[in-house]
């Protein structure tokens, strides 16, 4: 069988896909480290290429320009996967929706944040800084912020359906309270500056939400 025999292609294709996925993971890992170490502005695509052991053209082909690197880091930090995952398809969202009772839903979400925020907060804070003077990053910041707010309104409606929310709080207020306390900025204040563990933050968050929101 010659090397050009098309019957060999199905055996080679998975290897190429695996190699491409491995290269993409290496690029994102390098970008994540460099953005956290020296910030978005001071990190160039060439810096990421050197750290990942590839050339710059490979980065453009595997992920894209520097703003796209940051976008992919935000999306994968949220999803915990190699690719972006829509909110309704994330495991923790499915667990929240099938969990009975508002207190249990809040605890499930807080527990998920204990795993998400350690990887998301450094990147999200980097995005916040970059948004100040980079139009692409500013657009991404607005997009992610608006998406978070919309998801929190859906969460508030899910909590409302349990009949356990305070009647003096509207869904928009509930969403805003959850949105503010689950932010990377708030996590950074308590964990990075005050030395809390992610587990302590998660447990406190569940308790605080229950005290603030439930009857």
HELIX and SHEET records of a PDB file:
HELIX    1   1 UNK A    6  UNK A    8  5                                   3    
HELIX    2   2 UNK A    9  UNK A   38  1                                  30    
HELIX    3   3 UNK A   45  UNK A   52  1                                   8    
HELIX    4   4 UNK A   56  UNK A   62  1                                   7    
HELIX    5   5 UNK A   66  UNK A   79  1                                  14    
HELIX    6   6 UNK A   87  UNK A   89  5                                   3    
HELIX    7   7 UNK A   91  UNK A   98  1                                   8    
HELIX    8   8 UNK A  102  UNK A  130  1                                  29    
HELIX    9   9 UNK A  135  UNK A  160  1                                  26    
HELIX   10  10 UNK A  171  UNK A  181  1                                  11    
HELIX   11  11 UNK A  184  UNK A  187  1                                   4    
HELIX   12  12 UNK A  188  UNK A  193  3                                   6    
HELIX   13  13 UNK A  198  UNK A  213  1                                  16    
END                                                                             
